[in-house]
Every structure is written in structure tokens, then in C-alpha cells.
Amino acid sequence: QRVAFLQQKITDRQKEQKESIEWAKKESEKIPETRRAEIAGMDFKKLQASLQSGSISAVETLSTYIGLSLAAHDKTQLVTVYDKDCVAQAAAMDERVKRGEKLPPLAGIPISIKESCSVTGTDRTWGYAAGVGFKSTVDAPFIAYMKELGAIPFVKTNVPLSLITYTCGNSVYGWTENPRKKGRTPGGSTGGEAALIGAGGSILGIGADVGGSIRMPAHYSGIAGVKPSSMRLSVEHLDDGYMGPALGLGHPMIEHNEGPMAPTAEIYAETLKHVWSSSWISDHDPYKAPVMWRNEMYEEGKKYRIGYYTDDGWFTATPGCVRVVNEAKDKLEKMGHTLVPFFPPPILPRCAVSTLALSLWTGHQR
């Protein structure tokens, strides 16, 4: 009976997913193809400036990126659900432009979100069939503040079962493929986001990272992603949804965080500059340090002493990874930085402690 119950949940969700994609197809066709192509060809800075000036609308931009995400989904199987509230949010932003209001810095920028992140009215199943139907009742603080900054969440993307792995697939939404090589994984656990951005279906996304869940899929899929320091962004409401407080405030050993993903590092740096331009995060979460973005440090051109390694003493890196690290080293040295090789301390005991911390459960699972 339990198996039949879960199978029905999967069937129901796949039907909802199909309906969501059909809705998205209609939305993507609401503006002319030439206009969509014009917007799709804009880099982040030009898109941001065009939205600020009103030369393109938030609704047009949203329609464009819905269409681009559909094309990416056809290629890699990454969409879990579209957030239909995005249309009203985009229309409201355009009304603000018409009234001549001062716009927030990310006004009208469409953003994609990892399935496990909390967005009001959407599931956070973590790929579990049993999680279908457990809707988030609040936005995660980072996502809430991105909305305050004007960004518009429009789609959620696939994850592996339980999140704690470097592939991307589950029985609810299927398996996501690498945007650059069919039949290969995009990485995990934020694999759907990495595939979407890598395929050109999103210009800015939000993932989450414990031990590489942003960084690994970014590497696999040829995009940029960062896990901010663990005390910079709030983890409140990560316990909202099916999995209970599996990664919430009750697990202080797990220094996890949400973070931005984008085609380039410049885009996520620009995003974090706006996120940390005020004390909004620390005002809403007393556990977070009220440290502002210091642009003078970012732009001063200081030369750094940077450590690097190509072997952690446990897993031997592939030749391609070694080559890329050495290429990065050479480029940084040409920029005037000092690169120092080092060998990490024994990694296996630390992996054991980390695995134990991840395995501790709270009794709140449903």
C-alpha cells in the first residue's frame, strides 16, 4: 500500500509538472520572437541597465527566460515546476517603472531556484516521492531579500535524491543531463541549476551548498558558483518542508549556505554586492554577522598570497582538473599574485566527521 501511495504521488506530480511546462510554453510566446532574441542576447549588465531604464520590460524579460529555460529543459530534463506568481511580480515591477519609482538594483531580473530551497507555495521534496505536496509556507531569507532587491523567481530545478551526492536525478522528476555533454551528469546536488545556467536558460540562479553542492555542479557544467562563508547568509526556514530540520538550525556542525550561481563570476559578485549593501540579512537573523560589502577592498587591486594544491592525498585528481588548476595558477601569477603550493592536512578523518554530522537525524522526518 505504501508503494502504491508513493507511486500515485509521483504520477500526480509528473502530471502537474507537465501542466506547468505547458503553461510556460504559452507564457514564452506572448512577445515577438525578435524581441525575445534581442533580450536573450544581452549580457547581465546590459539587461540590468535596460530594465532600470524601462527600455525593456520585466514581463518581456520574464517571457524570454521562460522560453530559454524550456529549451534548456528539452535538452537536459531539469525543470521541476514553474512559479506562476512570477508573472504578477513582473507586471507589478513594470507598473513601478510607469509610476517613475526608484527601482531596486535587480529589478526585473528573472532568477531560477534549486528545488530544495524554500519558496512560498512550492515543494521542497529533495527528490523524495513522500515529499510531494509539502509546500513551503515562507521564502528562505536569501530568496526573500532577492525579491526585495527586485529579482523574480520563475522556475525551480532538479536535485538528486537526498541531495548528498554529485549526480542529479530522482524518481519524481527524472534524471538531468549535462548541458555540454549528453549522457553525462551536470553534478550535484544543485545539478538542475547548473544545467539550466550552462544551457543558457537562466542568467542568475540560487543554489545551496554543504560540501560542494554549488561548486561541484558549477565545475561540471562550466558555469560560476560560490558558497559564501557560513555566517553571511541565513539558514532560517531550511527546516520548512518535507525533510523537517534535516539541515536547519539544529545542525551547527554543518556549515551550509545558499549562494548565487551564474554564467560568470562577475555576475554573482555583483549580486552579492547588492545583497550585502544593507544589514537586511543580519536584521532578520541575529545569528548572522552584520558585515557589509566593502567595495574599496573589492576594487583596490591588492596582490594576494594564494595557496593551491592538485592532490588532496585521498582522491587523485583527473588530468583535466590538474591542468585547469595549473592554468588558473599561471593566470593569477601573471596578474601579480603569489601562488604557494601546499599539501592539505589528512582529509579522511575530517570526511568521517562531516559524514557523521550529515547523518545525524532529528526525528522530525515525516
C-alpha positions in Angstrom: 0.0 0.0 0.0 2.8 2.4 0.8 4.5 1.8 -2.5 1.2 2.3 -4.4 0.7 5.5 -2.4 4.1 6.9 -3.3 3.7 5.8 -6.9 0.5 7.8 -7.1 2.3 10.8 -5.7 4.9 10.6 -8.4 2.2 10.2 -11.1 0.3 13.2 -9.7 3.4 15.4 -9.6 4.6 14.4 -13.1 1.1 15.5 -14.3 1.5 18.8 -12.5 5.0 19.2 -14.0 3.7 18.6 -17.5 0.9 21.2 -16.9 3.4 23.7 -15.6 5.5 23.3 -18.7 2.5 23.7 -21.0 1.7 26.9 -19.1 5.3 28.1 -19.5 5.1 27.5 -23.3 2.1 29.8 -23.6 3.9 32.5 -21.5 7.0 32.3 -23.6 5.1 33.0 -26.8 3.5 36.3 -25.5 6.1 38.5 -27.0 7.6 38.5 -30.6 10.4 36.2 -31.3 12.7 39.1 -32.5 12.2 40.8 -29.1 13.0 37.6 -27.3 16.2 37.2 -29.3 17.2 40.8 -28.5 16.8 40.3 -24.8 18.4 36.9 -24.8 21.5 38.4 -26.4 22.0 40.9 -23.6 24.7 40.3 -21.0 23.9 40.8 -17.3 24.9 44.5 -17.1 23.1 45.5 -20.2 20.0 43.5 -19.1 20.1 45.2 -15.7 20.5 48.7 -17.2 17.8 48.1 -19.8 15.3 47.1 -17.1 16.3 50.1 -15.0 15.7 52.5 -17.9 12.5 50.8 -19.0 13.7 50.2 -22.5 12.7 46.6 -21.9 10.0 45.4 -19.5 10.1 42.9 -16.7 7.3 40.9 -18.4 9.3 40.8 -21.7 12.4 39.6 -19.9 10.5 37.0 -17.9 8.8 35.7 -21.1 12.2 35.5 -22.8 13.8 33.5 -20.0 10.8 31.2 -19.6 11.4 30.3 -23.3 15.1 29.9 -22.8 14.5 27.6 -19.8 12.1 25.5 -21.8 14.8 25.0 -24.5 17.3 24.0 -21.8 14.7 21.6 -20.3 14.2 19.9 -23.6 17.9 19.3 -23.8 18.7 18.3 -20.2 15.4 17.5 -18.2 15.9 20.0 -15.4 12.6 21.8 -14.6 10.6 20.7 -11.6 8.0 23.4 -11.6 7.4 27.0 -12.8 6.4 29.6 -10.2 3.3 31.1 -11.8 3.4 34.0 -9.4 6.3 35.3 -11.4 4.0 36.9 -14.0 2.2 39.1 -11.4 5.6 40.0 -9.9 6.9 41.1 -13.3 3.8 43.1 -14.1 4.0 44.8 -10.7 7.6 45.8 -11.4 6.6 47.3 -14.8 3.9 49.4 -13.0 6.6 50.8 -10.7 8.6 51.8 -13.8 5.5 53.6 -15.2 5.0 55.5 -12.0 8.6 56.7 -12.1 9.6 55.0 -8.9 13.2 54.4 -7.9 13.8 50.7 -8.7 15.8 48.2 -6.7 19.1 47.2 -8.3 17.9 43.8 -9.5 14.5 45.0 -10.7 13.0 42.5 -13.2 15.9 40.1 -13.3 14.5 36.5 -13.5 16.1 34.0 -11.2 16.0 30.3 -11.0 15.9 28.4 -7.7 17.2 24.9 -6.6 14.2 22.6 -5.7 15.3 22.2 -2.1 15.3 26.0 -1.4 12.2 27.4 0.3 9.9 29.5 -2.0 6.4 30.1 -0.8 3.9 27.8 -2.3 6.4 25.3 -3.8 7.6 21.9 -2.7 10.9 21.0 -1.3 10.9 17.3 -1.9 14.7 16.7 -2.0 13.7 14.1 -4.7 11.6 12.0 -2.3 8.2 10.9 -3.5 6.9 11.2 0.1 7.8 14.9 -0.1 5.4 15.7 -2.8 2.7 18.1 -1.6 4.6 19.6 1.4 4.5 23.2 0.3 6.8 25.9 1.8 4.9 28.5 3.7 7.7 31.1 3.7 10.6 32.2 1.5 14.1 31.5 2.7 15.7 34.8 3.9 18.1 34.9 1.0 15.3 34.5 -1.6 13.1 36.9 0.3 15.8 39.5 0.1 16.5 38.8 -3.6 12.8 39.6 -4.1 13.3 42.9 -2.1 16.1 43.7 -4.5 13.7 43.2 -7.4 14.6 39.7 -8.6 11.8 37.5 -9.8 11.9 33.7 -9.1 10.4 31.9 -12.1 11.4 28.3 -12.0 12.7 25.6 -9.7 15.2 23.0 -10.8 16.1 19.4 -10.2 18.1 17.7 -7.4 19.4 14.2 -6.6 17.6 12.1 -4.0 18.6 13.3 -0.5 20.8 16.0 -2.1 24.0 14.5 -0.7 25.6 13.3 -3.9 27.3 14.6 -7.1 24.7 13.4 -9.6 21.2 14.8 -10.4 18.2 12.6 -10.6 15.3 11.0 -8.7 12.1 9.0 -9.2 9.9 12.1 -9.1 11.4 14.4 -11.7 13.8 12.0 -13.6 17.5 12.5 -14.4 19.1 15.7 -15.5 21.9 15.6 -18.1 25.0 17.8 -18.5 24.3 20.8 -20.8 27.6 20.3 -22.6 27.7 16.5 -23.0 24.6 14.4 -23.3 24.7 11.2 -21.2 26.9 12.9 -18.5 25.8 14.3 -15.2 25.7 18.1 -14.5 26.9 17.4 -11.0 25.1 17.8 -7.7 23.4 18.5 -5.7 22.5 21.8 -7.4 22.6 20.0 -10.7 19.4 21.3 -12.2 20.6 24.9 -11.7 24.0 24.2 -13.1 22.4 22.6 -16.2 19.9 25.4 -16.7 22.5 28.1 -16.5 25.0 26.1 -18.5 22.4 25.7 -21.3 21.6 29.4 -21.3 18.2 29.1 -19.7 18.9 31.4 -16.7 21.2 34.3 -16.1 21.2 34.1 -12.3 20.3 31.2 -10.0 20.3 30.3 -6.3 21.7 27.0 -5.1 22.7 25.6 -1.7 25.9 24.1 -0.6 27.1 21.9 2.3 30.2 20.2 0.9 30.3 21.3 -2.7 26.7 21.3 -3.9 27.1 24.6 -5.7 30.7 24.3 -6.5 30.8 20.8 -8.0 27.9 21.2 -10.4 29.3 24.7 -11.4 32.6 22.9 -12.3 30.8 20.0 -14.1 28.6 22.3 -16.1 31.0 25.1 -17.0 29.5 28.0 -15.0 30.4 30.0 -11.9 29.0 29.5 -8.4 30.0 30.4 -4.9 29.3 29.1 -1.4 29.5 32.2 0.8 31.0 31.9 4.3 28.6 30.1 6.6 27.8 33.1 8.8 27.0 35.5 6.0 23.6 34.2 4.8 20.7 32.9 6.9 19.7 29.3 7.1 16.4 30.0 8.7 13.5 28.2 7.1 15.7 25.5 5.6 13.7 23.3 8.0 10.5 24.2 6.2 9.0 21.4 4.1 9.1 17.6 4.0 12.5 16.9 5.4 12.0 18.9 8.6 15.1 20.3 10.3 17.5 18.0 8.5 19.7 20.9 7.6 18.2 23.6 9.9 19.5 25.4 12.9 19.8 22.2 14.9 22.9 21.1 12.9 25.6 23.8 13.7 28.4 21.4 12.6 27.0 21.5 9.0 28.2 24.9 7.7 25.9 25.1 4.8 24.6 28.1 2.9 22.6 29.2 -0.1 24.5 31.0 -2.7 24.3 32.5 -6.3 25.2 30.7 -9.5 25.6 32.4 -12.9 27.4 32.2 -16.2 30.3 34.3 -14.9 31.8 35.1 -11.5 31.3 38.8 -12.2 27.5 38.3 -12.1 27.5 36.6 -8.8 29.9 39.1 -7.3 27.6 41.9 -8.5 24.7 40.1 -6.9 26.4 39.6 -3.5 27.4 43.3 -3.6 23.8 44.2 -3.6 22.8 41.5 -1.0 25.4 42.8 1.4 24.8 46.5 0.7 22.5 46.6 3.8 22.0 44.8 7.1 18.8 43.1 5.9 20.1 39.6 6.4 21.5 40.2 9.9 18.4 42.3 10.9 16.3 39.2 10.1 18.6 36.6 11.6 20.6 37.5 14.8 22.9 34.6 14.2 24.4 36.3 11.1 27.3 38.8 11.2 26.3 42.4 10.1 29.3 42.7 7.8 28.7 44.9 4.8 30.2 44.6 1.3 33.4 46.7 1.2 33.7 47.8 -2.4 37.0 49.6 -1.8 38.6 46.3 -0.9 37.0 44.6 -3.9 38.3 47.1 -6.3 41.7 48.1 -4.8 43.7 45.6 -6.9 45.6 44.3 -3.9 48.0 41.4 -4.6 47.4 38.3 -2.7 49.4 35.2 -1.4 47.2 32.3 -2.6 47.7 28.6 -1.7 46.9 25.9 -4.1 47.1 22.1 -4.5 46.4 19.4 -7.1 46.2 16.4 -4.8 44.4 16.1 -1.5 46.0 12.8 -0.6 42.9 10.8 -0.9 41.3 11.2 -4.3 43.7 11.6 -7.2 42.5 14.5 -9.4 41.9 13.8 -13.1 44.5 15.2 -15.5 41.9 17.7 -16.7 41.4 19.1 -13.2 45.1 19.3 -12.6 45.6 21.2 -15.9 42.9 23.7 -15.0 44.3 24.4 -11.6 47.7 25.0 -13.1 46.3 27.2 -15.8 44.5 29.3 -13.1 47.8 29.4 -11.1 49.6 30.7 -14.2 47.0 33.4 -14.9 46.9 34.6 -11.3 50.7 34.8 -11.2 50.6 36.9 -14.4 48.2 39.2 -12.6 50.9 39.7 -9.9 49.7 37.4 -7.2 52.0 35.0 -5.4 50.9 31.3 -5.6 52.2 28.9 -3.0 51.8 25.1 -3.3 50.7 23.2 -0.2 49.5 19.8 0.8 46.2 19.6 2.8 46.2 18.0 6.2 44.8 14.4 6.4 41.4 14.7 4.8 39.9 11.2 5.6 39.2 11.9 9.4 37.6 15.2 8.5 35.4 13.5 5.9 34.3 11.0 8.6 33.3 13.7 11.0 31.4 15.6 8.2 29.6 12.4 7.1 28.6 11.7 10.7 27.3 15.3 11.1 25.2 14.9 7.9 23.9 11.5 9.1 22.6 12.7 12.4 18.8 12.9 12.3 16.4 14.9 14.3 13.3 12.7 14.5 11.2 15.3 12.5 11.2 13.4 9.2 7.7 12.6 8.0 
